[in-house]
Amino acid sequence: MRESTAEVVIIGGGPGGYVAAIRAGQLGLRTVLIERAALGGTCLNVGCIPSKALIHAADAFHVANGQRETTPFGLSMGEAKLDFGRTVAWKDAIVNRLTGGVAGLLKRSGVSVISGVAEILDGKTVKVGTADATTRVRAKHLVLATGSVPQVLTTLPFGGNVISSTELLSLPERPRNLVVVGAGYIGLELGIAFAKLGSDVTVVEAAERILPRWDAALTRPVVRRLEELKVSVITSAYAQGLTPDGESLLIEQRGRAPRELPADKILVAVGRTPCTEGFGLERLDLAMDGKFVAIDDRSETSMSNVWAIGDLTGEPMLAHRAMAQGAMVAENIAGQRRSFDATAIPSVCFTDPEVISVGRTPEEAKADGKVDGYEIKVATFPFAANGRALTQVDEEGFVRIVARASDHLVLGAQAVGAGVSELTSSLTLAIEMGAVLEDIAGTIGAHPTRSEAIHEAALGALGRGLHF
C-alpha cells in the first residue's frame, strides 16, 4: 500500500470539493482531492451544465418551429429539423471542455488528484482504491464534499424505463411519451425542454400545485406556459408503480379512480438526498442534522479538523452554495477567520419562463416582522410595461422587491420572466451590500433593458413609480 501525507484531503470533486481544493492550493496548502467518477460532480457532468445545454437546444428548436406562422414582426420560416444525436454530442463536448478546465485549474494550483473510491479510516486517514494500487492518505484536515444523489421512490425504484435526470440527459433519442414524477425545478426544467423537443409530456405532482416551494404568484406564468406547450399536469397525485406490462405508470389522485399513464420513459425527480454511504462516514463520530451532516457557520463538523460542505450539509442544495462554502473552508484551514452568511443565496428555476428568488419572500418577511415588530413594503413591476420585453415579444412576468417599511432595507427580491436568471446577481448584490430602496431607485439602469424593472419596482415601493 502506498503512503501519502497532506495538509488537506478532500473527498468529492464536485463544485464544493474542487473549489475548496483550488483555493487550498492557492493558499499554499498541500492538498489531495479524491474523486471516484469525473471531476465536476453532478452539477458539471449530469446536472446543471448538461441540462442547460439541452434547455438551450430545445428553446432554439421550439422558437424555430414557431416561425412557421408569421410572427408579429413579419418573419416566417419552414419546418425546423433537429438531429438529436448531434445535440447530445454537442452537450457532451461542453461537459468535456469544462471538466478538462477544472483538471487544469487543479493542476495549476498544485492539487494532487486521485481518481478512485475513498474509504475513511478515521478523522485523519483515508484509503483510496484505484485501478492499479491502494493509497493511504494522512492529513491534518478532512473535508467532506460527497454531494447528493437522486431520491428514490419506494413505489417506483430506478431501473428499466424508470430513470433519474442522469439517464434522461444521456438518452440517444427523444422519448415519445415522457412522464415526469415531481413538479419541482428539476422535473419542470427537463419536462418543458422535452416538450419543446417534441415529446408528449405528463407531469405528476403530489402537492396541490407545481413548484410548491415557490409562491403562487411566481409560478402562475409557468402554469400558463405549460398549458401553451400542451404539457399535461396532474396534481395531488401519487405514483403507485408500473402496470404489470411495465408500459404505463399507475397513479392515484385524491378523489379519483386510479389511472394509467402510458410512458416510454418515466423520470423520477422528487428531490435529492445527501450521499452518506459507501465511503466510511459511519466511522466518524459526527453529529447529524436529520439525514445531513451538522455544521456550524464555518462548515466545521462536531469533530475537530473535519469539515463538510455542499449538499451533504443540507438545504439549499445548490452548486453556488457549495462553492462558497468550499472557498471559505480552505481559507479557514489556512488560518483566516471566515464564516458563512446564508442571507443572500439566490435560487433559479430554469423553466420557461425562468423564476428566481433571493433573500426573503413577502410571506417570510411578514412572518419575521411579526416576531421582530416591523412592517414590510412589497412592490411589483410587470414586464408588460418594460420596453425591452415588448421588443422581444415576451412580456410575461414581473420583478418584485420586498423591503422593511421603517428604514427601506431590501430584504428580498423575486422575478419571473424570460432571461431573469441574469438579473440574479444584481438583486443578490443589493441584499448582500445592505441596500435600501433609495439606493436601487437612485441607480441609473441602461435603457432599454429588462433590468430596468428592478429600478421601477424600487420606485414603486417608494410610491414614486414612473412607468406603471
C-alpha positions, 0 to 999 in steps of 0.5 A: 500500500502506498503512503501519502501525507497532506495538509488537506484531503478532500473527498468529492470533486464536485463544485464544493470539493474542487473549489475548496481544493483550488483555493487550498492550493492557492493558499499554499496548502498541500492538498489531495482531492479524491474523486471516484467518477469525473471531476465536476460532480453532478452539477458539471457532468449530469446536472446543471451544465448538461441540462442547460445545454439541452434547455438551450437546444430545445428553446432554439428548436421550439422558437424555430418551429414557431416561425412557421406562422408569421410572427408579429414582426413579419418573419416566417420560416419552414419546418425546423429539423433537429438531429438529436444525436448531434445535440447530445454530442454537442452537450457532451463536448461542453461537459468535456471542455469544462471538466478538462478546465477544472483538471487544469485549474487543479493542476495549476494550483498544485492539487494532487488528484486521485481518481478512485473510491475513498474509504475513511479510516478515521478523522485523519486517514483515508484509503483510496482504491484505484485501478492499479494500487491502494493509497493511504492518505494522512492529513491534518484536515478532512473535508467532506464534499460527497454531494447528493444523489437522486431520491428514490421512490419506494413505489417506483425504484430506478431501473428499466424505463424508470430513470433519474435526470442522469439517464434522461440527459444521456438518452440517444433519442427523444422519448415519445411519451415522457412522464415526469414524477415531481413538479419541482425545478428539476422535473419542470426544467427537463419536462418543458425542454422535452416538450419543446423537443417534441415529446408528449409530456405528463407531469405528476405532482403530489402537492396541490400545485407545481413548484410548491416551494415557490409562491403562487404568484411566481409560478402562475406564468409557468402554469400558463406556459405549460398549458401553451406547450400542451404539457399535461399536469396532474396534481395531488397525485401519487405514483403507485408503480408500473402496470404489470406490462411495465408500459404505463405508470399507475397513479392515484389522485385524491378523489379519483379512480386510479389511472394509467399513464402510458410512458416510454420513459418515466423520470423520477425527480422528487428531490435529492438526498445527501450521499452518506454511504459507501465511503466510511462516514459511519466511522466518524463520530459526527453529529447529524442534522436529520439525514445531513451532516451538522455544521456550524457557520464555518462548515466545521463538523462536531469533530475537530479538523473535519469539515463538510460542505455542499449538499451533504450539509443540507438545504439549499442544495445548490452548486453556488452554495457549495462553492462558497462554502468550499472557498471559505473552508480552505481559507479557514484551514489556512488560518483566516477567520471566515464564516458563512452568511446564508442571507443572500443565496439566490435560487433559479428555476430554469423553466420557461419562463425562468423564476428566481428568488433571493433573500426573503419572500413577502410571506417570510418577511411578514412572518419575521416582522411579526416576531421582530415588530416591523412592517414590510413594503412589497412592490411589483413591476410587470414586464408588460410595461418594460420596453425591452420585453415588448421588443422581444415579444415576451412580456410575461412576468414581473420583478418584485422587491420586498423591503422593511417599511421603517428604514427601506432595507431590501430584504428580498427580491423575486422575478419571473420572466424570460432571461431573469436568471441574469438579473440574479446577481444584481438583486443578490448584490443589493441584499448582500451590500445592505441596500435600501430602496433609495439606493436601487431607485437612485441607480441609473439602469441602461435603457432599454433593458429588462433590468430596468424593472428592478429600478421601477419596482424600487420606485414603486415601493417608494410610491414614486413609480414612473412607468406603471 
